[in-house]
């Protein structure tokens, strides 16, 4: 959702033949490599903080990232960390894509 309080994006990705444990490990490693400070919230749910920074020419307040791990799939949500951040200018989709690319690379290296 590009507008809202706070604005957010969500995406699910399927990884055929990859177990839940492998996905959790890959997601945690990807978040570590991106320096997004992952914290496990139960066995199959990870929260992370994306630091503030610039996206295009805009200063962003950072984001809260949540990753729900299921068998062969990840569900990822990136939302503004500041409650009044009402507009998504593309940074949330970019956060999700960065994480998915890194997870994909990690899983590829394991093969």
Secondary structure, DSSP 8 states (H G I E B T S, - for coil): --BSTT-EEEEEEE-TT--HHHHHHHHHHHHHHTT---EE-SSSEEEEEE--EEETTEEE--EEEEEEEETTEEEEEEEESSTT--B--SHHHHHHHHHHHHHHHHHHHH-
